[in-house]
């Protein structure tokens, strides 16, 4: 009997810190919408800076931007600064991936499969990615200052999870946004779950995908 009580006491001591952590892990949810209230898909909502005293996660993060059917997948890849990104090529042809962006300039010459070395994204900003063989291929890697970010679904909804209580600055970004990033910032004191935060963005008209010129022999 005494042994059973002792075991229950040990379990309680182990569970208590986990319960406290769960109670401190808050959620901020809402929508990104156009001026007419229509939800905007593929927008990224993120925390610009963690609250004072927040601890960063250990370990080096990694991510992938694949190449499938001559398309970068995903077309927009948000990552936290310090992430190593792999560029696998699942097409049966060669690709030549590159970027001339100020945030990160790199080049991965002709390759298939996973032969290309990964690229470290060590500066916050937007990185436009292309293929030197297939001009219409384009992707964006959005390098963010914290790990707290969310990509909106088809209805414009986002969910930021596991936020410790504190004061935050949140921003919303979209590849076609006509609103400057600083103008989207909302300051929010998070001491409970938030379900109705709204960001409004005006988007530029989508550009038609350029036609492929001529017939090009794939490598």
Number of C-alpha atoms within 10 A of each C-alpha: 6 7 8 8 10 11 11 11 11 10 11 11 10 10 11 11 11 11 11 10 13 12 13 15 16 19 18 18 17 18 25 29 21 16 12 9 12 13 21 23 18 22 26 24 28 25 23 18 16 20 17 9 8 12 9 9 9 6 7 8 15 16 16 15 21 21 22 14 12 20 19 23 17 15 17 22 20 22 24 21 19 18 21 18 20 18 22 22 25 16 15 13 15 19 25 17 24 18 20 13 13 11 16 21 14 13 16 18 15 16 16 19 16 13 14 18 12 17 18 16 23 15 17 17 17 17 22 19 24 22 24 17 17 17 12 16 18 19 20 19 20 23 23 25 19 18 20 20 23 20 23 21 17 12 14 22 23 26 21 19 15 15 21 21 18 16 15 20 16 20 19 27 23 22 14 14 17 13 16 11 13 11 10 16 19 15 11 14 12 17 15 16 14 16 13 11 15 16 22 19 26 15 16 11 9 7 7 6 8 9 8 10 8 6 6 9 7 10 11
